[in-house]
Amino acid sequence: MSRVGCLCLALAGCQLVFDLSPGPDVGDGGGGDAAGFEACGVQTYDRLRYFSVPNDGLNWLAAKTACEHRGMDLAVFDTQAELEEVRIEGQAPYWLGVMAMTSVDDCPPVFDFAATQPEDPAGCLMVADGSLEMAQVSCDNTIAPNGALIGGLCETPRASLA
């Protein structure tokens, strides 16, 4: 992403830019629909792909809307490696782009549930704490099971990465 692109994203009101280490492009994820673009599956990591919405006690829809106002989606982790790339120190809990086990980008997400989860299979997915374990709770929640206010994690939509 160019410096102009970074500046534009910063001016859009994003609170944090996550600097991800570039990883290898490991090829076809099984859903290619344009030259060099895979609808689902592993992508080359973009250093400025993820943005944080502050932990202001947002429900899932408010977090999704906050991402959409920035031209982004709530994040969906498509592989375990992608989940591990996005470690947010002190940022959890945050909503992800999965509701009722369906992702906002129609790609199959990776689930790493805590031992007592999913609590609500019809609910929405969140990273509950710094361990990266996930919880599926009511989409109306604004407070995580650990009592912390919930924020959101946005990502650049995959079509924008082509």
C-alpha positions as CSV (number, residue, x, y, z in Angstrom):
1,M,0.0,0.0,0.0
2,S,1.3,3.4,-0.9
3,R,2.0,6.2,1.6
4,V,-1.0,8.0,0.2
5,G,-3.1,5.0,0.8
6,C,-1.9,4.7,4.4
7,L,-2.6,8.4,4.9
8,C,-6.1,8.1,3.5
9,L,-6.8,5.2,5.8
10,A,-5.4,7.1,8.8
11,L,-7.6,10.0,8.0
12,A,-10.6,7.7,7.8
13,G,-10.5,7.5,11.6
14,C,-8.8,4.2,12.2
15,Q,-7.3,4.0,15.7
16,L,-4.5,1.4,15.1
17,V,-2.7,0.1,12.1
18,F,-1.4,-3.5,12.5
19,D,2.0,-4.1,11.0
20,L,2.0,-7.7,9.8
21,S,5.1,-9.4,8.6
22,P,4.9,-10.4,5.0
23,G,4.4,-14.1,4.5
24,P,4.7,-16.3,1.4
25,D,2.0,-16.5,-1.2
26,V,1.1,-20.1,-0.9
27,G,-1.2,-20.4,-3.9
28,D,-4.7,-21.5,-4.6
29,G,-7.2,-21.5,-1.7
30,G,-9.8,-23.1,-3.9
31,G,-12.0,-20.2,-4.9
32,G,-10.1,-18.2,-7.6
33,D,-12.2,-15.9,-9.7
34,A,-9.8,-13.5,-11.3
35,A,-6.1,-13.5,-12.3
36,G,-4.0,-13.4,-9.1
37,F,-7.0,-13.3,-6.8
38,E,-8.4,-16.1,-4.7
39,A,-11.8,-15.4,-3.2
40,C,-11.0,-17.7,-0.2
41,G,-7.8,-19.2,1.1
42,V,-4.4,-18.0,2.0
43,Q,-3.3,-14.6,0.7
44,T,0.0,-12.9,0.8
45,Y,-0.1,-10.8,4.0
46,D,-0.6,-7.1,3.5
47,R,1.3,-5.1,6.1
48,L,-1.5,-2.6,6.6
49,R,-4.6,-4.8,6.1
50,Y,-6.0,-4.7,9.7
51,F,-7.5,-1.9,11.8
52,S,-8.8,-1.7,15.3
53,V,-12.1,-0.2,16.3
54,P,-11.7,0.9,20.0
55,N,-13.1,-1.2,22.8
56,D,-16.0,1.1,23.5
57,G,-18.6,-1.5,24.3
58,L,-19.9,-2.2,20.7
59,N,-22.3,-4.9,19.8
60,W,-21.6,-6.9,16.6
61,L,-23.7,-4.8,14.3
62,A,-22.1,-1.5,15.6
63,A,-18.6,-3.0,15.1
64,K,-19.5,-4.2,11.6
65,T,-20.9,-0.7,10.7
66,A,-17.8,1.0,12.1
67,C,-15.7,-1.2,9.7
68,E,-18.0,-0.5,6.8
69,H,-17.7,3.3,7.3
70,R,-14.0,2.8,6.7
71,G,-14.5,0.7,3.6
72,M,-13.6,-2.5,5.4
73,D,-15.2,-5.6,6.8
74,L,-15.0,-7.2,10.2
75,A,-12.0,-9.5,10.0
76,V,-12.4,-13.2,9.2
77,F,-9.4,-15.6,9.8
78,D,-9.3,-18.1,7.0
79,T,-6.3,-20.0,8.2
80,Q,-4.6,-20.7,11.6
81,A,-1.5,-18.9,10.3
82,E,-3.6,-15.8,9.6
83,L,-5.1,-16.0,13.1
84,E,-1.6,-16.2,14.6
85,E,-0.3,-13.3,12.5
86,V,-2.8,-10.9,13.9
87,R,-1.9,-10.7,17.6
88,I,-3.2,-7.7,19.2
89,E,-1.5,-7.0,22.5
90,G,-4.0,-5.5,25.0
91,Q,-6.7,-5.1,22.3
92,A,-8.9,-8.1,23.0
93,P,-11.8,-8.6,23.2
94,Y,-13.0,-7.8,19.7
95,W,-15.7,-8.9,17.3
96,L,-14.9,-10.9,14.1
97,G,-16.9,-11.1,10.9
98,V,-18.8,-14.4,11.7
99,M,-22.5,-14.6,12.6
100,A,-24.3,-17.8,13.1
101,M,-21.2,-19.7,11.9
102,T,-21.3,-17.8,8.5
103,S,-18.6,-15.3,7.6
104,V,-19.2,-11.9,6.1
105,D,-16.9,-12.8,3.2
106,D,-18.6,-16.2,2.6
107,C,-15.2,-18.0,3.1
108,P,-14.9,-20.8,5.7
109,P,-13.4,-19.3,8.8
110,V,-10.9,-20.9,11.2
111,F,-12.4,-21.5,14.7
112,D,-10.2,-21.9,17.8
113,F,-12.9,-22.0,20.5
114,A,-12.3,-21.7,24.2
115,A,-13.2,-24.9,26.1
116,T,-16.7,-23.7,27.1
117,Q,-17.6,-22.5,23.6
118,P,-19.5,-22.1,21.4
119,E,-21.9,-20.7,24.0
120,D,-24.5,-19.5,21.4
121,P,-24.2,-21.2,17.9
122,A,-26.6,-18.6,16.5
123,G,-24.5,-15.8,17.9
124,C,-21.5,-13.8,16.7
125,L,-17.8,-14.6,17.0
126,M,-15.3,-12.7,19.1
127,V,-11.7,-13.1,20.2
128,A,-12.3,-13.1,23.9
129,D,-8.7,-12.5,25.2
130,G,-5.1,-12.3,24.4
131,S,-4.9,-16.1,24.1
132,L,-6.7,-15.8,20.7
133,E,-9.4,-18.2,21.9
134,M,-12.7,-17.5,20.4
135,A,-16.2,-17.2,21.9
136,Q,-19.5,-17.2,20.2
137,V,-22.0,-15.1,22.2
138,S,-25.1,-13.1,21.6
139,C,-24.6,-10.5,18.9
140,D,-26.2,-7.9,21.2
141,N,-23.4,-8.2,23.8
142,T,-21.3,-5.1,24.4
143,I,-19.3,-6.7,27.3
144,A,-17.2,-9.9,26.9
145,P,-17.5,-12.9,29.2
146,N,-14.4,-11.6,31.1
147,G,-16.2,-8.3,31.8
148,A,-14.2,-6.2,29.3
149,L,-15.8,-3.8,26.7
150,I,-15.9,-5.2,23.2
151,G,-14.3,-3.5,20.2
152,G,-13.9,-4.7,16.6
153,L,-11.2,-5.8,14.2
154,C,-11.5,-4.6,10.6
155,E,-9.8,-5.9,7.5
156,T,-9.5,-4.7,4.0
157,P,-12.0,-6.7,1.9
158,R,-10.3,-9.5,-0.1
159,A,-11.5,-8.0,-3.5
160,S,-9.4,-4.9,-2.6
161,L,-6.3,-7.1,-2.3
162,A,-6.2,-8.2,-6.0
